Amino acid sequence: MLQQIFTIIAPVLVMAFIGFAWVRLRMPFDNNTITDLIINIGTPCLLFSTLLIRRPELSALGEIAGVGLAMLAIVGLLSAVVLKLARMELKTYWPAMVFPNAGNMGLPLCLLAFGNTGLSLAVAFFCAMTITQFTIGQSVASGHMHPTILLRNPILWSIGIAIACLAADVTPPDVIMTTTDAIGRMVIPLMLISLGTSLGRLRIVTFTRTFALSVLRLGLGFGVALGLVTVLGLEGPVRGVVLIQSSMPTAVFSYLFALRYGGKHEEVGAMVVISTITAFLLLPFLMGFVLTG
């Protein structure tokens, strides 16, 4: 079991460390360009090809997306209560508390733990989180609602087209499938290396408070997800994917939202760093619990 767990988490740690070491050695790495490449080209191709090559049941995708939305709603409510009681700014801290890093860390872990089935299910969770993050999350961070941003999000377009093809039992031409599959294969390494470079550049400030918030983010995500999978009787890869995705650290986009909309981005950046380091340390226990459950 220990060997299996190490086999799963080793690629994640190594690729993230490559990115971390790269920027620490002052090597050039344009995060903005890489992020745009991942979001606008790589991830849409990955999600499109994964869904149409593996062709998971729509009912399973809907189930895990629904559980993901339920998790976000419960964690969002609890986080709002905690922040209100602590008299802390929702604009800055709420998105960082609610949204896990289901892309950079969650997708690779689900792929390594449960193969292509796990990746397909993780994609559905990631889609539900992306829609919520770029509507409610961005609106809280900015103070304004931005519904049109969904129409410009290629990730959501790719998922919508893929689901339409699944529902109609249509398979695109081989040239489209092989091309999108080849492009999509670059996403996982780039995500993890980019995550490492982000961690290498961020700085930790106000350690005590950000550490408490980071631990609370991880604890709420895992605790709420465990309650949901238990109550709903979920088993196998579906259970594992929900637990893994929900237990991920603060999403890097929360830091970008705070930076863009005038929140306390230094503290959110510290939450990204601390929660990610803590999540890495807890990965053997999380993966052991998921794989033996």
C-alpha positions, 0 to 999 in steps of 0.5 A: 500500500505504501508503495502504491501511495508513493507511486501516485504522489511522487510524480505530483511532488517531482513536477511541482518541485521542478517548477519551484526549483526553476524559479528559485534558480531564477530561470525564465518562466512566464506564468501568464503565458503558460496559464493562458495556454493551459486554460484556453487550449490545453485544458479544453483539449484534455477535457474534450478528449478525455470525455469522448475517448473514455465515454463515461456514463452521463449519469455518473458525470451528473452525480459527481458534479451534483455532489461537487456543487453540494460540497461547495455550497456547504463549505461556502455556507460554513466559511461565510459563518466563520468569517463573519464571526471572525469579522474578516472580509468575505471579499478576500477570504471567502473564495480562498476558503471555498474553492479547492485546487481541483485542477493543478493537483486534483486532476493528476491525483485522480488520474494516478489513483483511478486511471482514466475513469478517475480522470473522467469523474474528476473532470465533471467535478472540475467543471462544476467547480469552474462554473461556480468559481467564475460566477459566484467566486469571482463576483464575491471577489470583485463585488460585481456579477460577471455572467458573460465570462462563462460565454468566453470560457473555452473550458466550459465550451469544450465540456458542453460540446463533449457532453452533447456528443455523448448524449447524441452518441456521436464520435468526432473524426479521428483527426480531431480526437488524436489532435486534442488528445495529444495537446491535452497530454501536455496539461498535467505536467504544465499544471504541476510545474506552473503550481511549483513556480507559483509557490516559489514566487509567493511569500508568506505573511501573517503566518498564524492567521493564514495557517489557521485558515489554510488548515480550516480549508483542508478540514472543511473540504475533507469533512464535508466530502466525507459526510456527503459520500457517507450519506449518499452511499458512494463507493469506488472511484466516485467516492475517491474522486469526491474526497480527493478533489474536495481535500485539495488546497486553496486554488491559485485563482483565488490569489489571482482574484484577490490581486486583480480586485484589490483584496489582501492578495498577500494573505491569500497568496500565503494561504495558497502556499501554506495549504499546498505544503500542508496538503502535500504533507497529508497526501500519504494519509489522504491517499491511504484513506481513499484507496482502502475505503 
